[in-house]
Amino acid sequence: MDFFKRLFSGGGPKQRGQYYYVKPTGCTEVVRIRVDTMNELSQNDDNNGYFARKSARGTGYKCTRTAELLLEFDSQKRLTNTEILGGTLVTEADYDAWVESEGTPS
């Protein structure tokens, strides 16, 4: 039975997504962005790595600005560089504090 579980479940839970937390400039909201490293990465022009580009925009009427998250990965899909345009990268703790202060579910 364990053989079939592993066969159809992919051998167990795998972490495919990574979360990043972005605060757009001029906003109090912190936006959580998920990047699926198995499906959302594009190969670089030189075929030596990958990249992802994501936009972060607040969900409420208070924050209408957009920040852009640029991520670079090596050939093993390990993060090598992070750049933010129009915002700042913050921690998960900052996101949790913002969610708690707003009283909204995460």
Residue pairs with C-beta under 8 A, 6 or more apart in sequence:
6 12
16 36
16 37
16 38
16 39
17 34
17 35
17 36
17 37
18 34
18 35
18 37
18 79
19 32
19 33
19 34
19 35
19 92
20 32
20 33
20 35
20 54
20 69
20 71
20 82
20 89
21 30
21 31
21 32
21 33
21 89
21 90
21 91
21 92
21 94
21 95
22 30
22 31
22 33
22 56
22 67
22 69
22 84
22 87
22 88
22 89
22 90
23 29
23 30
23 31
23 67
23 87
23 88
23 90
23 94
24 31
24 56
24 57
24 58
24 63
24 65
24 66
24 67
24 86
24 87
25 65
25 67
25 86
25 87
25 88
26 63
26 65
27 58
27 62
27 63
27 65
27 87
28 62
28 63
28 98
29 58
29 59
29 60
29 62
29 63
29 98
30 90
30 94
30 95
30 98
30 99
31 56
31 57
31 58
31 59
31 67
32 95
32 106
33 54
33 56
33 69
35 41
35 52
35 54
35 71
37 73
37 77
40 52
41 50
41 51
41 52
41 73
41 77
42 50
42 51
42 52
43 49
43 50
44 50
44 51
44 72
48 74
48 75
49 72
49 73
49 74
49 75
49 80
50 72
50 73
50 74
50 75
50 77
51 70
51 71
51 72
51 73
52 69
52 70
52 71
52 73
53 68
53 69
53 70
53 71
54 68
54 69
54 71
55 66
55 67
55 68
55 69
56 66
56 67
56 68
56 69
56 87
57 63
57 64
57 65
57 66
57 67
58 64
58 65
65 86
65 87
66 86
67 84
67 85
67 86
67 87
67 88
68 84
68 85
68 86
68 87
69 82
69 83
69 84
69 89
70 81
70 82
70 83
70 84
70 85
71 79
71 81
71 82
71 83
72 79
72 80
72 81
72 82
73 79
73 80
74 80
82 89
95 106
96 106
99 105
99 106
